[in-house]
């Protein structure tokens, strides 16, 4: 039995670039969280290959816990974060 005075162990979350092998997990998140306007597997792959997008994933010991999608516009100093 865990002693209540000890803190819970920290998650082992690492932020890294998304990879095509992550698409199934990203689709799982989309389905679990959103009822409409979901990003498709095709769109995830296209965005990962785009020079004007950055896909970051929160990797928790091999399982994706979340993601951030940053879209850039050429010649602009602003970006959009999803």
C-alpha positions in Angstrom: 0.0 0.0 0.0 1.3 3.4 -1.0 2.0 5.8 1.9 -0.1 8.9 1.3 2.8 11.2 2.2 4.8 10.3 -0.9 4.1 12.1 -4.1 2.9 10.2 -7.1 5.6 9.5 -9.7 6.0 12.0 -12.5 4.9 11.1 -16.0 7.7 10.4 -18.4 6.5 12.7 -21.1 8.8 13.7 -23.9 7.9 16.3 -26.6 9.1 15.2 -30.0 8.3 15.7 -33.7 5.5 13.6 -35.0 6.3 10.8 -37.3 4.1 8.9 -39.9 4.1 5.9 -37.5 2.2 8.1 -35.0 -0.8 8.5 -37.2 -2.9 5.7 -35.8 -2.4 7.1 -32.2 -3.2 10.6 -33.4 -6.4 9.3 -35.0 -7.3 7.6 -31.7 -7.0 10.9 -29.9 -9.1 12.7 -32.6 -11.9 10.1 -32.2 -11.8 10.2 -28.4 -11.8 14.0 -28.1 -13.6 15.5 -31.1 -17.1 14.7 -32.5 -16.7 16.9 -35.6 -13.9 18.5 -37.6 -11.5 15.7 -37.0 -8.1 15.7 -38.8 -7.8 12.7 -41.1 -4.9 10.3 -41.4 -4.2 11.7 -44.8 -4.1 15.3 -43.5 -1.8 14.3 -40.6 0.6 12.7 -43.0 0.5 15.8 -45.3 1.0 18.2 -42.4 4.0 16.2 -41.2 5.6 16.5 -44.6 4.8 20.2 -45.0 7.5 22.9 -44.7 4.9 25.2 -43.2 3.7 23.0 -40.4 5.2 21.4 -37.3 3.6 18.4 -35.6 4.7 17.9 -32.0 3.6 15.0 -29.9 3.7 14.4 -26.2 5.1 10.9 -25.9 4.5 9.1 -22.5 6.6 6.0 -22.6 5.7 5.1 -26.1 2.0 6.2 -26.0 1.0 9.5 -27.4 -0.7 11.6 -24.7 -1.4 14.6 -26.9 -0.2 16.7 -29.8 0.3 20.3 -31.0 0.1 21.4 -34.6 1.8 24.7 -35.5 1.0 26.2 -38.9 3.3 28.8 -40.4 2.7 31.2 -43.3 5.7 32.0 -45.5 6.8 35.6 -45.2 4.8 36.1 -42.0 6.0 36.4 -38.4 3.0 34.8 -36.9 1.9 31.1 -36.5 -1.3 29.3 -35.7 -1.3 26.7 -32.9 -3.9 23.9 -32.8 
